């Protein structure tokens, strides 16, 4: 059974940076694309970034492109999300999840993912 655990969330000031981690246990991590999602109060969960199982392809939502960077350390079974130039609209619970099957390119659709972590809170405020 694949299990994912997010960490690295915190309260930061606008313009600040954070690095979120998604650590996996289980035998199938290396074979899945991984996505990062976020959900703010009263809003639907949205995909912000994803990375293929080999780390060669990534994707970002328009709202985070140029500020977020996803990376993958297969040896450590960990996917990172570097978040720079944070603003109030980035405040949310951030989740990682694994794709339910192999795909050549990763997707930002929540429908494609399972094995969700418990989330880590990112709050941006003065």
Buried (B, 14 or more C-beta within 10 A) or exposed (E): EBEBBBBBBEEBEEEBEBEBBBBBEBEEBEEBBBBBBBBBEEEEBBBBBBBBBEBEBBBBBEEBEEBBBBBBEEEEBBBBBBBBEBEEEBBBBBBBBBBEEEBEEBBBEBEBBBBBBEBBEBBBEE
